[in-house]
């Protein structure tokens, strides 16, 4: 049984024993939440998520496309691969670079 993490997401069907899983572990999620596409999954329990956004340029009164790459922890109960659309949420710092956790897999490639 997955615990309620406080947001509207579908809990994973698999069960895991990861201490950094928001559904089966003890780490809480809070703060920022965004959707992005997984661009790398070569690290152990970590994925790189690309988020595209528009940035307003005042000089030209137009928007330009930008993107950012964010490393996020991938719990073993959520199976994601490169190209999947995922929902990511902020948590406390897990390592030097990881402050986000994958909480839901939206759609596959």
C-alpha positions in Angstrom: 0.0 0.0 0.0 1.5 3.3 -1.1 1.1 6.3 1.3 -0.6 9.5 0.3 2.0 12.1 -0.6 -0.4 15.1 -0.6 -0.8 15.7 -4.4 -3.0 14.2 -7.1 -0.8 11.5 -8.7 -1.4 7.9 -9.4 0.6 5.8 -7.0 2.9 3.1 -8.5 1.7 -0.5 -8.7 5.1 -1.9 -7.8 6.4 -1.9 -4.2 10.0 -1.0 -3.3 12.2 -0.7 -0.2 14.0 2.5 -1.2 14.3 5.0 1.7 14.1 7.9 -0.7 10.8 6.8 -2.3 8.0 9.2 -1.5 5.4 6.4 -1.6 7.2 3.6 0.3 10.0 5.4 2.1 10.1 8.2 4.6 11.1 11.3 2.5 8.5 14.0 2.2 7.9 16.1 -1.0 7.3 19.8 -1.0 7.7 23.0 -3.0 8.2 23.1 -6.8 6.6 20.7 -9.2 7.1 20.5 -12.9 6.8 18.1 -15.9 9.7 17.2 -18.2 11.1 14.6 -20.5 13.8 12.1 -19.4 16.9 12.7 -21.5 19.4 10.5 -19.6 19.1 7.5 -17.3 22.6 6.1 -17.1 23.2 6.9 -13.4 22.1 4.6 -10.7 18.7 5.6 -9.4 19.0 9.0 -11.1 17.5 10.5 -14.3 18.2 13.8 -16.0 14.9 15.7 -16.8 14.7 18.4 -19.5 12.2 21.2 -18.9 11.3 23.5 -21.8 10.0 27.0 -21.0 9.6 30.4 -22.6 11.7 33.4 -21.6 10.6 37.0 -22.3 13.2 39.3 -23.9 12.3 42.9 -23.1 14.5 44.4 -25.8 12.7 42.7 -28.6 9.3 42.2 -27.0 9.3 38.6 -27.8 9.7 35.2 -26.2 12.6 32.8 -26.7 12.6 29.1 -26.0 15.0 27.9 -23.3 15.5 24.6 -21.4 17.1 23.4 -18.2 18.4 20.0 -17.2 17.5 18.8 -13.6 18.8 15.7 -12.0 16.1 13.8 -10.1 16.0 10.6 -8.0 14.2 7.7 -9.6 12.6 5.3 -7.2 12.7 1.6 -8.2 8.9 1.3 -8.2 8.6 3.9 -11.0 9.9 2.5 -14.2 11.0 5.3 -16.5 13.2 5.3 -19.6 14.7 7.9 -22.0 11.9 9.8 -23.7 9.2 9.4 -21.1 7.2 12.4 -19.8 7.4 12.5 -16.0 6.2 14.7 -13.2 9.0 15.7 -10.8 8.6 17.3 -7.3 11.0 19.0 -4.9 12.3 17.3 -1.8 15.1 17.9 0.7 18.6 17.5 -0.6 19.5 13.8 -1.2 23.0 14.4 -2.6 25.2 17.2 -3.9 23.1 17.7 -7.0 19.8 15.9 -6.4 16.9 17.9 -4.8 14.0 16.5 -6.9 12.2 13.1 -7.1 10.2 11.5 -9.9 6.6 11.1 -8.5 4.7 10.0 -11.6 5.2 8.7 -15.1 2.8 10.6 -17.4 3.3 8.9 -20.8 5.7 6.8 -22.6 7.8 7.6 -25.7 
